[in-house]
Amino acid sequence: MLFSLLNGGNPKEAIASLLLALPVIFLALSVHEVAHGFVAWKCGDSTAYNLGRLTLNPLKHLDPMGTLCMLLVGYGWAKPVPVNTRNFRNPKRGMALTAAAGPAANLLMGIFGSVLAGVFLALMNYTHLTDSPILWQNVCTWSYILFNLMGYLNFMYMAFNLIPVPPFDGSRIALFFLPEKTYFKVMRYERQIMMGVLLTLLVLSYLLDFSPFSWVASNLANLIEVPIAKGILSLMFPSINFV
């Protein structure tokens, strides 16, 4: 993510955007892990609860390398909350629900951020159309950037974690549908698979200039933000056709 911001051509704006992105990243990672721990607790495993992991304090969740990757390329990881499947009332179902909780939480956060981004996108355009004071224009612009980042990064983190191979959450969800023998055979190669996936993503991102997660995140954010902004602006300026 830092690389793409710096490539935008304005280092000062890139650094300002990065500073806005930091709390969004911390919140996205923390909410993701808390959702895992909370659902595990409700399914019968209190391990995360007992270790104090059901908190939004980012210091309890951040992994230095995962956070750095999130800052640099837009996707990374936090310290996984510990889960003991033997405590689940229904281990297979409990693991699938616990795994799905993290991406689901990021989906909700992404929708929330994108809705607010759509509102501030409309206000940002309104301030330019009505020649509003510069201070108000800046407030609307940077509020839009903040909430746009919230939507974009949460959607990206959700998509990244839904990769259906170990150790990503998508593989734990797949456990619910796969025979256990097949699943655990694949799990033996978890580390190698993860390294292969990360290397593939780096190649796609930098050699081919394409990130599937960025594509998903951008399209999901635009799908929400643009209609909201157009709808609000149409109410403010009924005589103007906003394409």
N, C-alpha and C positions, 0 to 999 in steps of 0.2 A: 504493500500500500504506500509506504514512504517513497518507493521508487516511482510509482505512478504519479504521486503528488509533485515530486520534484521535476518530473518530465513535463509538467504542465506549463513551465516557463516562468513562473513567479515564485521564487524561493520564499519570500516573506509570507505570501498567502499559503504556500505549502506548509510552512512551519506552524502558522496559525491554525490551519485545518488539522494538522497533526496533534496539536495541543487540545483541540476540541475532541479529537478522536480518542484520546487517552481515557477519559472517563467512560466513554461509550464502550471501549474494549473491555475495561475492567468490569463494567456492569454486565456485558454480554457473557463473559466467561463465568462470572460469579453466579448469575441467574441460571445459567446452564447447569452448573454443578449442584446448586441448591435444589433445582428441580429433580435431578437424579436422586439426591439424598432424601428429599421429602417423600417422593413416591416409594422409594425403597422402605422408608420408615412406615408408611401406610400399608405396605404389603407384608410387613412383619419383621423387617430387618432394621434395627435401631443403631447399627454400627456408625453410620455417618452422624446421626443425631448425638450419640454418646461422645463422639470425637469433636463436637462443636463445629461441624461443617455445614450446618443449616443456618448460615449467616451470609449476608451480602458483603461482609468485609473482604475485599479482594486479597488481602494478605494471607487469608486462609486458603486461597484457591490457586493463586498464580504460580505457574511454572515459568522460570526465567527464560528458557529456550522457546517455549510455546508462546509466551507473550512477545518475545522479540520477533518471532515469525509472523505473529498477528500484526505487529507494527510495520514490518517490512513488506509483506506480501498480501496481508488482509485475511489470512487464515492461520490458525495455530491451535493450541490446546492449553488446558489448565491441568492442575493436579487432579486426577480422577478421584472421586469420592469412593472410599472403600465400601464394597458390598459383599455380604456373605449370603450366598444364595441358599444355604442350608437353613437360614432363618425364615425364608419365605414360606408362606402357607401353601403356595403353589409355585415351586421354583421356576419352571419354564415360563409361566405367565408373568410372574413377578419380575423376572429378568427382562422380558420384552417390554413391559410397561415402564420399568425403571430406565431402560435405554431410550425409549421413545420420549420420555419426559423432557430430556435436555433439548433436543431439536424442537419439540413442541413449544417450549418456553421461549426459545429464540424466534420462532415463528410469530408468536404473540407479540414479542417485543418489536420485531420487525414491522408488523402491521401497525402497532401503536406509533412507532417512529415515523413511518411513511404517511400515516394520516395527518400527523402534525406537520410533517414536511410539506404536504399538499396545501395545508392551511397557510403556512408561511410563504410558500411559493406564490400563492395568490396575493398575499399581502405585499410581498416583495415587488411583484409586477404592479400592484396598485400604487405603491409609493412612487414608482417611476412614471406611471401614467398621469399621476396627479401632482408631480413635482413636489413631493413631500420633503420636509427637512432632512438634511443629510444624516443626522443622528438616528432618526426613525428608519431611514433606508438601511443604514448599517445594522441596526437591531434586527430588522426583518431578514436581511441577507444572511447574517451569521446564525440566526435562529434556524433558518432554512438549512444551512450547511450542517448544523449540529444534528437536526432531526433526520436529515437525509442520510447522514453517516450512521445514525442509529438504525434506520431501516436497512440500509445497504449491508452493514457489517453483521447484523443479526441474521439476515437472510443468507449471507455468505457462510457464516459459521454453521447455520442449520444445514445448508447443502453439503458442506464439507464433512460434517459428522454423520450424514446419511449414506456415506459410501458403504456399500454392503460387504465389506471385507474387514477382517480383524486389523487393528483393534478399535475400529470406529463403531459408533453407536448403531449404525445400520446393520452391522454384523450380528449384534445382540438381538436386534429386532428379527433378523432372518432366522435366528435360532428357534423362534416360535414356529417357523414353517418348515425347517429342515430337520431331517433325522439327526439325533444327537451324535451318532457315530461319525457322520459326515462332517458335522460342525466341528467337533473336537479334533478331527484329522487336520482340518484347515487351521485351527487355532495353534497347532504346534509350530506353524511357520509365521506366527503373528509379527515378529520383529522384521523378518525378511520382507513380508508383504508390505508393512508400513514404509520401510525404506524405499521399496520399489514404487509405491504410490507417490511418495514425496518427490522422488527423482523425476517421475513422469510429469508431475505437476510443475516442477521447475522448468522442465524442457518445454512444456506447453506454454508457460507464462513468458519465458524470456527468449527462446529460440523461435517459437511460432507466434509469439505475441497474442496468445489466447488463453484465457482461464475459464473453464466451464462454470466455476462457482461465481466468478465475477459476472458472467453472462446471465446466470440464473438470478443473482441478487439484483442486478441492474433492471432486468425485465420485471421482476416482482415489485420492486420499488416504483418504477414508472407506471405499472399497471394500477397502482393505488394513488400515487401522488398526482399524476396528470389529470385524471377525471375530476378529482376533488378541486384542484386549482381552477380548472376550466369552469366547473359548476359555480364556484364562489365568484369568479370574475364575471360570469354571465349574469349573475344576480346583481352585481355592482354596476355593470355596464351592459344593460340589455340590448343596446343598439349596436354593440360590437360583436362580431362573430369571431370567437377564439378557436382557431383551428388546432 
